[in-house]
Amino acid sequence: VRGGQPLYGSALPGRLLLVMGAEQTGVDPLLAGASALRLGIPGSGAVESLNVASATAVFLGEWWRQHRA
């Protein structure tokens, strides 16, 4: 998400609804504005964006890291 806080270093709640946007259009601005957290995946800048499957895997991996037993 452009303007979102970095995923790493953000505390993810144990229960959440993950909303992912399309590569070109992203998430509808009204939906994004109603969200409790807006997060982005920091990178080197060499890749403009990840596809939705890859981005979802990164987010779920970080959620698992924070909440594993």
N, CA, C, O and CB atoms as a CASP TS submission, in Angstrom:
PFRMAT TS
TARGET T0000
AUTHOR 0000-0000-0000
METHOD Language model
MODEL 1
PARENT N/A
ATOM      1  N   VAL     1       0.850  -1.179   0.000  1.00  0.00           N
ATOM      2  CA  VAL     1       0.000   0.000   0.000  1.00  0.00           C
ATOM      3  C   VAL     1       0.889   1.232   0.000  1.00  0.00           C
ATOM      4  O   VAL     1       1.754   1.392   0.861  1.00  0.00           O
ATOM      5  CB  VAL     1      -0.963   0.003   1.221  1.00  0.00           C
ATOM      6  N   ARG     2       0.669   2.072  -0.949  1.00  0.00           N
ATOM      7  CA  ARG     2       1.420   3.330  -0.964  1.00  0.00           C
ATOM      8  C   ARG     2       0.957   4.169   0.219  1.00  0.00           C
ATOM      9  O   ARG     2      -0.240   4.380   0.414  1.00  0.00           O
ATOM     10  CB  ARG     2       1.222   4.104  -2.319  1.00  0.00           C
ATOM     11  N   GLY     3       1.904   4.639   0.996  1.00  0.00           N
ATOM     12  CA  GLY     3       1.548   5.432   2.166  1.00  0.00           C
ATOM     13  C   GLY     3       1.291   4.606   3.404  1.00  0.00           C
ATOM     14  O   GLY     3       1.029   5.163   4.470  1.00  0.00           O
ATOM     15  N   GLY     4       1.360   3.281   3.292  1.00  0.00           N
ATOM     16  CA  GLY     4       1.162   2.432   4.456  1.00  0.00           C
ATOM     17  C   GLY     4       2.449   2.300   5.256  1.00  0.00           C
ATOM     18  O   GLY     4       3.532   2.621   4.765  1.00  0.00           O
ATOM     19  N   GLN     5       2.324   1.831   6.474  1.00  0.00           N
ATOM     20  CA  GLN     5       3.507   1.612   7.291  1.00  0.00           C
ATOM     21  C   GLN     5       4.161   0.283   6.902  1.00  0.00           C
ATOM     22  O   GLN     5       3.475  -0.603   6.393  1.00  0.00           O
ATOM     23  CB  GLN     5       3.143   1.628   8.798  1.00  0.00           C
ATOM     24  N   PRO     6       5.454   0.122   7.127  1.00  0.00           N
ATOM     25  CA  PRO     6       6.138  -1.106   6.752  1.00  0.00           C
ATOM     26  C   PRO     6       5.602  -2.314   7.521  1.00  0.00           C
ATOM     27  O   PRO     6       5.321  -2.222   8.716  1.00  0.00           O
ATOM     28  CB  PRO     6       7.632  -0.961   6.988  1.00  0.00           C
ATOM     29  N   LEU     7       5.463  -3.433   6.836  1.00  0.00           N
ATOM     30  CA  LEU     7       4.984  -4.661   7.461  1.00  0.00           C
ATOM     31  C   LEU     7       5.870  -5.073   8.619  1.00  0.00           C
ATOM     32  O   LEU     7       5.387  -5.371   9.712  1.00  0.00           O
ATOM     33  CB  LEU     7       4.912  -5.782   6.440  1.00  0.00           C
ATOM     34  N   TYR     8       7.189  -5.087   8.368  1.00  0.00           N
ATOM     35  CA  TYR     8       8.122  -5.521   9.404  1.00  0.00           C
ATOM     36  C   TYR     8       8.274  -4.397  10.428  1.00  0.00           C
ATOM     37  O   TYR     8       8.547  -3.248  10.079  1.00  0.00           O
ATOM     38  CB  TYR     8       9.507  -5.911   8.790  1.00  0.00           C
ATOM     39  N   GLY     9       8.095  -4.750  11.676  1.00  0.00           N
ATOM     40  CA  GLY     9       8.112  -3.756  12.734  1.00  0.00           C
ATOM     41  C   GLY     9       6.717  -3.339  13.156  1.00  0.00           C
ATOM     42  O   GLY     9       6.561  -2.602  14.129  1.00  0.00           O
ATOM     43  N   SER    10       5.694  -3.801  12.435  1.00  0.00           N
ATOM     44  CA  SER    10       4.306  -3.512  12.805  1.00  0.00           C
ATOM     45  C   SER    10       3.743  -4.709  13.558  1.00  0.00           C
ATOM     46  O   SER    10       3.929  -5.852  13.142  1.00  0.00           O
ATOM     47  CB  SER    10       3.438  -3.188  11.546  1.00  0.00           C
ATOM     48  N   ALA    11       3.059  -4.447  14.658  1.00  0.00           N
ATOM     49  CA  ALA    11       2.428  -5.525  15.425  1.00  0.00           C
ATOM     50  C   ALA    11       1.135  -5.928  14.728  1.00  0.00           C
ATOM     51  O   ALA    11       0.233  -5.109  14.553  1.00  0.00           O
ATOM     52  CB  ALA    11       2.151  -5.085  16.901  1.00  0.00           C
ATOM     53  N   LEU    12       1.052  -7.192  14.333  1.00  0.00           N
ATOM     54  CA  LEU    12      -0.144  -7.695  13.668  1.00  0.00           C
ATOM     55  C   LEU    12      -1.057  -8.341  14.712  1.00  0.00           C
ATOM     56  O   LEU    12      -0.586  -9.121  15.540  1.00  0.00           O
ATOM     57  CB  LEU    12       0.227  -8.713  12.544  1.00  0.00           C
ATOM     58  N   PRO    13      -2.349  -8.030  14.685  1.00  0.00           N
ATOM     59  CA  PRO    13      -3.258  -8.638  15.653  1.00  0.00           C
ATOM     60  C   PRO    13      -3.407 -10.134  15.404  1.00  0.00           C
ATOM     61  O   PRO    13      -3.212 -10.612  14.286  1.00  0.00           O
ATOM     62  CB  PRO    13      -4.626  -7.959  15.598  1.00  0.00           C
ATOM     63  N   GLY    14      -3.755 -10.867  16.463  1.00  0.00           N
ATOM     64  CA  GLY    14      -3.941 -12.308  16.342  1.00  0.00           C
ATOM     65  C   GLY    14      -5.062 -12.682  15.392  1.00  0.00           C
ATOM     66  O   GLY    14      -4.996 -13.694  14.695  1.00  0.00           O
ATOM     67  N   ARG    15      -6.085 -11.856  15.377  1.00  0.00           N
ATOM     68  CA  ARG    15      -7.207 -12.072  14.450  1.00  0.00           C
ATOM     69  C   ARG    15      -7.256 -10.875  13.513  1.00  0.00           C
ATOM     70  O   ARG    15      -7.233  -9.724  13.949  1.00  0.00           O
ATOM     71  CB  ARG    15      -8.582 -12.256  15.219  1.00  0.00           C
ATOM     72  N   LEU    16      -7.324 -11.165  12.226  1.00  0.00           N
ATOM     73  CA  LEU    16      -7.379 -10.076  11.265  1.00  0.00           C
ATOM     74  C   LEU    16      -8.050 -10.526   9.989  1.00  0.00           C
ATOM     75  O   LEU    16      -8.175 -11.720   9.714  1.00  0.00           O
ATOM     76  CB  LEU    16      -5.985  -9.549  10.968  1.00  0.00           C
ATOM     77  N   LEU    17      -8.470  -9.570   9.235  1.00  0.00           N
ATOM     78  CA  LEU    17      -8.995  -9.792   7.889  1.00  0.00           C
ATOM     79  C   LEU    17      -7.993  -9.136   6.958  1.00  0.00           C
ATOM     80  O   LEU    17      -7.783  -7.924   7.012  1.00  0.00           O
ATOM     81  CB  LEU    17     -10.470  -9.201   7.700  1.00  0.00           C
ATOM     82  N   LEU    18      -7.384  -9.927   6.119  1.00  0.00           N
ATOM     83  CA  LEU    18      -6.358  -9.435   5.203  1.00  0.00           C
ATOM     84  C   LEU    18      -7.021  -9.092   3.874  1.00  0.00           C
ATOM     85  O   LEU    18      -7.616  -9.958   3.233  1.00  0.00           O
ATOM     86  CB  LEU    18      -5.220 -10.489   5.007  1.00  0.00           C
ATOM     87  N   VAL    19      -6.920  -7.844   3.465  1.00  0.00           N
ATOM     88  CA  VAL    19      -7.495  -7.376   2.198  1.00  0.00           C
ATOM     89  C   VAL    19      -6.333  -7.060   1.266  1.00  0.00           C
ATOM     90  O   VAL    19      -5.490  -6.217   1.571  1.00  0.00           O
ATOM     91  CB  VAL    19      -8.429  -6.110   2.405  1.00  0.00           C
ATOM     92  N   MET    20      -6.299  -7.734   0.150  1.00  0.00           N
ATOM     93  CA  MET    20      -5.223  -7.544  -0.821  1.00  0.00           C
ATOM     94  C   MET    20      -5.798  -6.898  -2.076  1.00  0.00           C
ATOM     95  O   MET    20      -6.904  -7.231  -2.503  1.00  0.00           O
ATOM     96  CB  MET    20      -4.527  -8.899  -1.162  1.00  0.00           C
ATOM     97  N   GLY    21      -5.047  -5.976  -2.661  1.00  0.00           N
ATOM     98  CA  GLY    21      -5.502  -5.296  -3.860  1.00  0.00           C
ATOM     99  C   GLY    21      -4.822  -5.828  -5.108  1.00  0.00           C
ATOM    100  O   GLY    21      -3.801  -6.511  -5.032  1.00  0.00           O
ATOM    101  N   ALA    22      -5.395  -5.509  -6.247  1.00  0.00           N
ATOM    102  CA  ALA    22      -4.820  -5.885  -7.526  1.00  0.00           C
ATOM    103  C   ALA    22      -3.534  -5.095  -7.763  1.00  0.00           C
ATOM    104  O   ALA    22      -3.362  -4.007  -7.213  1.00  0.00           O
ATOM    105  CB  ALA    22      -5.831  -5.648  -8.671  1.00  0.00           C
ATOM    106  N   GLU    23      -2.632  -5.639  -8.582  1.00  0.00           N
ATOM    107  CA  GLU    23      -1.345  -4.987  -8.823  1.00  0.00           C
ATOM    108  C   GLU    23      -1.488  -3.568  -9.352  1.00  0.00           C
ATOM    109  O   GLU    23      -0.810  -2.666  -8.860  1.00  0.00           O
ATOM    110  CB  GLU    23      -0.534  -5.801  -9.791  1.00  0.00           C
ATOM    111  N   GLN    24      -2.326  -3.348 -10.314  1.00  0.00           N
ATOM    112  CA  GLN    24      -2.432  -2.029 -10.938  1.00  0.00           C
ATOM    113  C   GLN    24      -3.359  -1.081 -10.185  1.00  0.00           C
ATOM    114  O   GLN    24      -3.047   0.099 -10.023  1.00  0.00           O
ATOM    115  CB  GLN    24      -2.914  -2.175 -12.353  1.00  0.00           C
ATOM    116  N   THR    25      -4.502  -1.598  -9.724  1.00  0.00           N
ATOM    117  CA  THR    25      -5.520  -0.713  -9.150  1.00  0.00           C
ATOM    118  C   THR    25      -5.505  -0.661  -7.626  1.00  0.00           C
ATOM    119  O   THR    25      -6.057   0.271  -7.041  1.00  0.00           O
ATOM    120  CB  THR    25      -6.876  -1.147  -9.608  1.00  0.00           C
ATOM    121  N   GLY    26      -4.892  -1.629  -6.980  1.00  0.00           N
ATOM    122  CA  GLY    26      -4.832  -1.634  -5.520  1.00  0.00           C
ATOM    123  C   GLY    26      -6.194  -1.876  -4.885  1.00  0.00           C
ATOM    124  O   GLY    26      -7.049  -2.549  -5.461  1.00  0.00           O
ATOM    125  N   VAL    27      -6.386  -1.326  -3.703  1.00  0.00           N
ATOM    126  CA  VAL    27      -7.627  -1.454  -2.943  1.00  0.00           C
ATOM    127  C   VAL    27      -8.414  -0.157  -3.118  1.00  0.00           C
ATOM    128  O   VAL    27      -7.835   0.928  -3.181  1.00  0.00           O
ATOM    129  CB  VAL    27      -7.346  -1.752  -1.421  1.00  0.00           C
ATOM    130  N   ASP    28      -9.726  -0.279  -3.196  1.00  0.00           N
ATOM    131  CA  ASP    28     -10.587   0.894  -3.312  1.00  0.00           C
ATOM    132  C   ASP    28     -10.259   1.873  -2.178  1.00  0.00           C
ATOM    133  O   ASP    28     -10.129   1.453  -1.028  1.00  0.00           O
ATOM    134  CB  ASP    28     -12.096   0.483  -3.275  1.00  0.00           C
ATOM    135  N   PRO    29     -10.125   3.157  -2.478  1.00  0.00           N
ATOM    136  CA  PRO    29      -9.760   4.144  -1.448  1.00  0.00           C
ATOM    137  C   PRO    29     -10.710   4.182  -0.246  1.00  0.00           C
ATOM    138  O   PRO    29     -10.261   4.417   0.876  1.00  0.00           O
ATOM    139  CB  PRO    29      -9.707   5.510  -2.067  1.00  0.00           C
ATOM    140  N   LEU    30     -11.992   3.959  -0.452  1.00  0.00           N
ATOM    141  CA  LEU    30     -12.927   3.953   0.685  1.00  0.00           C
ATOM    142  C   LEU    30     -12.661   2.773   1.607  1.00  0.00           C
ATOM    143  O   LEU    30     -12.702   2.914   2.829  1.00  0.00           O
ATOM    144  CB  LEU    30     -14.381   3.909   0.187  1.00  0.00           C
ATOM    145  N   LEU    31     -12.390   1.616   1.027  1.00  0.00           N
ATOM    146  CA  LEU    31     -12.079   0.434   1.828  1.00  0.00           C
ATOM    147  C   LEU    31     -10.746   0.633   2.552  1.00  0.00           C
ATOM    148  O   LEU    31     -10.630   0.311   3.735  1.00  0.00           O
ATOM    149  CB  LEU    31     -12.031  -0.836   0.938  1.00  0.00           C
ATOM    150  N   ALA    32      -9.760   1.151   1.864  1.00  0.00           N
ATOM    151  CA  ALA    32      -8.467   1.401   2.490  1.00  0.00           C
ATOM    152  C   ALA    32      -8.608   2.400   3.641  1.00  0.00           C
ATOM    153  O   ALA    32      -7.975   2.235   4.683  1.00  0.00           O
ATOM    154  CB  ALA    32      -7.460   1.921   1.450  1.00  0.00           C
ATOM    155  N   GLY    33      -9.423   3.418   3.461  1.00  0.00           N
ATOM    156  CA  GLY    33      -9.617   4.418   4.498  1.00  0.00           C
ATOM    157  C   GLY    33     -10.311   3.870   5.729  1.00  0.00           C
ATOM    158  O   GLY    33     -10.117   4.387   6.830  1.00  0.00           O
ATOM    159  N   ALA    34     -11.122   2.825   5.561  1.00  0.00           N
ATOM    160  CA  ALA    34     -11.844   2.224   6.682  1.00  0.00           C
ATOM    161  C   ALA    34     -11.020   1.166   7.411  1.00  0.00           C
ATOM    162  O   ALA    34     -11.463   0.628   8.425  1.00  0.00           O
ATOM    163  CB  ALA    34     -13.136   1.609   6.191  1.00  0.00           C
ATOM    164  N   SER    35      -9.844   0.867   6.912  1.00  0.00           N
ATOM    165  CA  SER    35      -9.012  -0.189   7.485  1.00  0.00           C
ATOM    166  C   SER    35      -8.285   0.295   8.737  1.00  0.00           C
ATOM    167  O   SER    35      -7.875   1.452   8.823  1.00  0.00           O
ATOM    168  CB  SER    35      -8.001  -0.687   6.452  1.00  0.00           C
ATOM    169  N   ALA    36      -8.131  -0.603   9.701  1.00  0.00           N
ATOM    170  CA  ALA    36      -7.429  -0.272  10.939  1.00  0.00           C
ATOM    171  C   ALA    36      -5.925  -0.145  10.693  1.00  0.00           C
ATOM    172  O   ALA    36      -5.264   0.684  11.318  1.00  0.00           O
ATOM    173  CB  ALA    36      -7.703  -1.338  12.013  1.00  0.00           C
ATOM    174  N   LEU    37      -5.391  -0.947   9.802  1.00  0.00           N
ATOM    175  CA  LEU    37      -3.967  -0.912   9.465  1.00  0.00           C
ATOM    176  C   LEU    37      -3.813  -0.852   7.950  1.00  0.00           C
ATOM    177  O   LEU    37      -4.547  -1.511   7.214  1.00  0.00           O
ATOM    178  CB  LEU    37      -3.223  -2.151  10.047  1.00  0.00           C
ATOM    179  N   ARG    38      -2.863  -0.067   7.500  1.00  0.00           N
ATOM    180  CA  ARG    38      -2.482  -0.059   6.092  1.00  0.00           C
ATOM    181  C   ARG    38      -1.002  -0.364   6.063  1.00  0.00           C
ATOM    182  O   ARG    38      -0.188   0.426   6.540  1.00  0.00           O
ATOM    183  CB  ARG    38      -2.815   1.319   5.382  1.00  0.00           C
ATOM    184  N   LEU    39      -0.653  -1.513   5.503  1.00  0.00           N
ATOM    185  CA  LEU    39       0.719  -1.989   5.543  1.00  0.00           C
ATOM    186  C   LEU    39       1.268  -2.189   4.143  1.00  0.00           C
ATOM    187  O   LEU    39       0.526  -2.491   3.209  1.00  0.00           O
ATOM    188  CB  LEU    39       0.808  -3.285   6.331  1.00  0.00           C
ATOM    189  N   GLY    40       2.548  -2.022   4.011  1.00  0.00           N
ATOM    190  CA  GLY    40       3.237  -2.284   2.765  1.00  0.00           C
ATOM    191  C   GLY    40       4.435  -3.183   3.007  1.00  0.00           C
ATOM    192  O   GLY    40       4.942  -3.269   4.126  1.00  0.00           O
ATOM    193  N   ILE    41       4.881  -3.846   1.963  1.00  0.00           N
ATOM    194  CA  ILE    41       6.055  -4.704   2.041  1.00  0.00           C
ATOM    195  C   ILE    41       7.255  -3.887   1.566  1.00  0.00           C
ATOM    196  O   ILE    41       7.324  -3.522   0.393  1.00  0.00           O
ATOM    197  CB  ILE    41       5.874  -6.011   1.184  1.00  0.00           C
ATOM    198  N   PRO    42       8.191  -3.600   2.453  1.00  0.00           N
ATOM    199  CA  PRO    42       9.350  -2.822   2.035  1.00  0.00           C
ATOM    200  C   PRO    42      10.232  -3.660   1.107  1.00  0.00           C
ATOM    201  O   PRO    42      10.305  -4.883   1.229  1.00  0.00           O
ATOM    202  CB  PRO    42      10.155  -2.340   3.264  1.00  0.00           C
ATOM    203  N   GLY    43      10.878  -2.991   0.205  1.00  0.00           N
ATOM    204  CA  GLY    43      11.764  -3.694  -0.723  1.00  0.00           C
ATOM    205  C   GLY    43      12.916  -2.813  -1.139  1.00  0.00           C
ATOM    206  O   GLY    43      13.101  -1.718  -0.609  1.00  0.00           O
ATOM    207  N   SER    44      13.685  -3.295  -2.088  1.00  0.00           N
ATOM    208  CA  SER    44      14.871  -2.570  -2.552  1.00  0.00           C
ATOM    209  C   SER    44      14.532  -1.501  -3.583  1.00  0.00           C
ATOM    210  O   SER    44      15.345  -0.616  -3.849  1.00  0.00           O
ATOM    211  CB  SER    44      15.876  -3.541  -3.140  1.00  0.00           C
ATOM    212  N   GLY    45      13.339  -1.577  -4.163  1.00  0.00           N
ATOM    213  CA  GLY    45      12.968  -0.661  -5.227  1.00  0.00           C
ATOM    214  C   GLY    45      13.244  -1.222  -6.608  1.00  0.00           C
ATOM    215  O   GLY    45      12.835  -0.635  -7.610  1.00  0.00           O
ATOM    216  N   ALA    46      13.937  -2.360  -6.673  1.00  0.00           N
ATOM    217  CA  ALA    46      14.234  -2.985  -7.965  1.00  0.00           C
ATOM    218  C   ALA    46      12.997  -3.621  -8.582  1.00  0.00           C
ATOM    219  O   ALA    46      12.923  -3.780  -9.801  1.00  0.00           O
ATOM    220  CB  ALA    46      15.327  -4.034  -7.805  1.00  0.00           C
ATOM    221  N   VAL    47      12.019  -3.989  -7.748  1.00  0.00           N
ATOM    222  CA  VAL    47      10.762  -4.582  -8.213  1.00  0.00           C
ATOM    223  C   VAL    47       9.647  -3.633  -7.806  1.00  0.00           C
ATOM    224  O   VAL    47       9.538  -3.263  -6.637  1.00  0.00           O
ATOM    225  CB  VAL    47      10.535  -6.032  -7.618  1.00  0.00           C
ATOM    226  N   GLU    48       8.814  -3.237  -8.771  1.00  0.00           N
ATOM    227  CA  GLU    48       7.759  -2.263  -8.463  1.00  0.00           C
ATOM    228  C   GLU    48       6.706  -2.841  -7.536  1.00  0.00           C
ATOM    229  O   GLU    48       6.286  -2.179  -6.587  1.00  0.00           O
ATOM    230  CB  GLU    48       7.100  -1.779  -9.742  1.00  0.00           C
ATOM    231  N   SER    49       6.268  -4.081  -7.801  1.00  0.00           N
ATOM    232  CA  SER    49       5.255  -4.695  -6.943  1.00  0.00           C
ATOM    233  C   SER    49       5.317  -6.205  -7.074  1.00  0.00           C
ATOM    234  O   SER    49       5.833  -6.742  -8.054  1.00  0.00           O
ATOM    235  CB  SER    49       3.845  -4.182  -7.297  1.00  0.00           C
ATOM    236  N   LEU    50       4.780  -6.877  -6.064  1.00  0.00           N
ATOM    237  CA  LEU    50       4.665  -8.333  -6.083  1.00  0.00           C
ATOM    238  C   LEU    50       3.270  -8.700  -6.576  1.00  0.00           C
ATOM    239  O   LEU    50       2.336  -7.913  -6.427  1.00  0.00           O
ATOM    240  CB  LEU    50       4.939  -8.944  -4.668  1.00  0.00           C
ATOM    241  N   ASN    51       3.119  -9.886  -7.160  1.00  0.00           N
ATOM    242  CA  ASN    51       1.763 -10.306  -7.497  1.00  0.00           C
ATOM    243  C   ASN    51       1.034 -10.644  -6.199  1.00  0.00           C
ATOM    244  O   ASN    51       1.661 -10.824  -5.156  1.00  0.00           O
ATOM    245  CB  ASN    51       1.772 -11.530  -8.478  1.00  0.00           C
ATOM    246  N   VAL    52      -0.272 -10.727  -6.269  1.00  0.00           N
ATOM    247  CA  VAL    52      -1.084 -10.861  -5.052  1.00  0.00           C
ATOM    248  C   VAL    52      -0.780 -12.153  -4.301  1.00  0.00           C
ATOM    249  O   VAL    52      -0.840 -12.164  -3.071  1.00  0.00           O
ATOM    250  CB  VAL    52      -2.566 -10.810  -5.402  1.00  0.00           C
ATOM    251  N   ALA    53      -0.460 -13.230  -4.990  1.00  0.00           N
ATOM    252  CA  ALA    53      -0.136 -14.486  -4.306  1.00  0.00           C
ATOM    253  C   ALA    53       1.173 -14.350  -3.520  1.00  0.00           C
ATOM    254  O   ALA    53       1.263 -14.800  -2.378  1.00  0.00           O
ATOM    255  CB  ALA    53      -0.031 -15.648  -5.326  1.00  0.00           C
ATOM    256  N   SER    54       2.171 -13.737  -4.126  1.00  0.00           N
ATOM    257  CA  SER    54       3.449 -13.548  -3.438  1.00  0.00           C
ATOM    258  C   SER    54       3.311 -12.595  -2.262  1.00  0.00           C
ATOM    259  O   SER    54       3.856 -12.853  -1.189  1.00  0.00           O
ATOM    260  CB  SER    54       4.503 -13.025  -4.407  1.00  0.00           C
ATOM    261  N   ALA    55       2.595 -11.507  -2.449  1.00  0.00           N
ATOM    262  CA  ALA    55       2.394 -10.542  -1.367  1.00  0.00           C
ATOM    263  C   ALA    55       1.625 -11.177  -0.212  1.00  0.00           C
ATOM    264  O   ALA    55       1.945 -10.929   0.951  1.00  0.00           O
ATOM    265  CB  ALA    55       1.646  -9.301  -1.883  1.00  0.00           C
ATOM    266  N   THR    56       0.623 -11.984  -0.514  1.00  0.00           N
ATOM    267  CA  THR    56      -0.143 -12.675   0.530  1.00  0.00           C
ATOM    268  C   THR    56       0.755 -13.618   1.308  1.00  0.00           C
ATOM    269  O   THR    56       0.667 -13.683   2.534  1.00  0.00           O
ATOM    270  CB  THR    56      -1.324 -13.452  -0.081  1.00  0.00           C
ATOM    271  N   ALA    57       1.617 -14.348   0.616  1.00  0.00           N
ATOM    272  CA  ALA    57       2.539 -15.272   1.283  1.00  0.00           C
ATOM    273  C   ALA    57       3.470 -14.522   2.228  1.00  0.00           C
ATOM    274  O   ALA    57       3.741 -15.001   3.329  1.00  0.00           O
ATOM    275  CB  ALA    57       3.358 -16.056   0.247  1.00  0.00           C
ATOM    276  N   VAL    58       3.961 -13.365   1.822  1.00  0.00           N
ATOM    277  CA  VAL    58       4.847 -12.562   2.679  1.00  0.00           C
ATOM    278  C   VAL    58       4.091 -12.115   3.931  1.00  0.00           C
ATOM    279  O   VAL    58       4.611 -12.238   5.040  1.00  0.00           O
ATOM    280  CB  VAL    58       5.395 -11.324   1.904  1.00  0.00           C
ATOM    281  N   PHE    59       2.881 -11.601   3.768  1.00  0.00           N
ATOM    282  CA  PHE    59       2.090 -11.146   4.916  1.00  0.00           C
ATOM    283  C   PHE    59       1.767 -12.299   5.862  1.00  0.00           C
ATOM    284  O   PHE    59       1.912 -12.164   7.077  1.00  0.00           O
ATOM    285  CB  PHE    59       0.793 -10.485   4.440  1.00  0.00           C
ATOM    286  N   LEU    60       1.333 -13.425   5.314  1.00  0.00           N
ATOM    287  CA  LEU    60       0.989 -14.559   6.172  1.00  0.00           C
ATOM    288  C   LEU    60       2.219 -15.118   6.876  1.00  0.00           C
ATOM    289  O   LEU    60       2.129 -15.563   8.020  1.00  0.00           O
ATOM    290  CB  LEU    60       0.314 -15.657   5.353  1.00  0.00           C
ATOM    291  N   GLY    61       3.359 -15.100   6.207  1.00  0.00           N
ATOM    292  CA  GLY    61       4.596 -15.535   6.854  1.00  0.00           C
ATOM    293  C   GLY    61       4.954 -14.660   8.034  1.00  0.00           C
ATOM    294  O   GLY    61       5.378 -15.163   9.075  1.00  0.00           O
ATOM    295  N   GLU    62       4.788 -13.357   7.887  1.00  0.00           N
ATOM    296  CA  GLU    62       5.068 -12.437   9.010  1.00  0.00           C
ATOM    297  C   GLU    62       4.039 -12.602  10.123  1.00  0.00           C
ATOM    298  O   GLU    62       4.392 -12.548  11.301  1.00  0.00           O
ATOM    299  CB  GLU    62       5.080 -10.970   8.521  1.00  0.00           C
ATOM    300  N   TRP    63       2.775 -12.802   9.769  1.00  0.00           N
ATOM    301  CA  TRP    63       1.752 -13.034  10.798  1.00  0.00           C
ATOM    302  C   TRP    63       2.105 -14.299  11.578  1.00  0.00           C
ATOM    303  O   TRP    63       2.046 -14.305  12.808  1.00  0.00           O
ATOM    304  CB  TRP    63       0.328 -13.159  10.160  1.00  0.00           C
ATOM    305  N   TRP    64       2.473 -15.375  10.870  1.00  0.00           N
ATOM    306  CA  TRP    64       2.826 -16.636  11.523  1.00  0.00           C
ATOM    307  C   TRP    64       4.036 -16.441  12.437  1.00  0.00           C
ATOM    308  O   TRP    64       4.054 -16.947  13.559  1.00  0.00           O
ATOM    309  CB  TRP    64       3.117 -17.730  10.470  1.00  0.00           C
ATOM    310  N   ARG    65       5.047 -15.711  11.959  1.00  0.00           N
ATOM    311  CA  ARG    65       6.237 -15.468  12.764  1.00  0.00           C
ATOM    312  C   ARG    65       5.888 -14.789  14.079  1.00  0.00           C
ATOM    313  O   ARG    65       6.444 -15.128  15.124  1.00  0.00           O
ATOM    314  CB  ARG    65       7.234 -14.622  11.991  1.00  0.00           C
ATOM    315  N   GLN    66       4.968 -13.832  14.030  1.00  0.00           N
ATOM    316  CA  GLN    66       4.591 -13.101  15.241  1.00  0.00           C
ATOM    317  C   GLN    66       3.700 -13.913  16.176  1.00  0.00           C
ATOM    318  O   GLN    66       3.680 -13.654  17.379  1.00  0.00           O
ATOM    319  CB  GLN    66       3.889 -11.824  14.865  1.00  0.00           C
ATOM    320  N   HIS    67       2.962 -14.892  15.644  1.00  0.00           N
ATOM    321  CA  HIS    67       1.936 -15.560  16.464  1.00  0.00           C
ATOM    322  C   HIS    67       2.132 -17.061  16.651  1.00  0.00           C
ATOM    323  O   HIS    67       1.263 -17.725  17.215  1.00  0.00           O
ATOM    324  CB  HIS    67       0.603 -15.333  15.856  1.00  0.00           C
ATOM    325  N   ARG    68       3.242 -17.602  16.193  1.00  0.00           N
ATOM    326  CA  ARG    68       3.444 -19.045  16.371  1.00  0.00           C
ATOM    327  C   ARG    68       3.579 -19.357  17.855  1.00  0.00           C
ATOM    328  O   ARG    68       4.040 -18.535  18.647  1.00  0.00           O
ATOM    329  CB  ARG    68       4.701 -19.537  15.591  1.00  0.00           C
ATOM    330  N   ALA    69       3.176 -20.536  18.196  1.00  0.00           N
ATOM    331  CA  ALA    69       3.167 -20.931  19.618  1.00  0.00           C
ATOM    332  C   ALA    69       4.547 -21.206  20.143  1.00  0.00           C
ATOM    333  O   ALA    69       4.705 -21.548  21.316  1.00  0.00           O
ATOM    334  CB  ALA    69       2.309 -22.154  19.823  1.00  0.00           C
TER
END
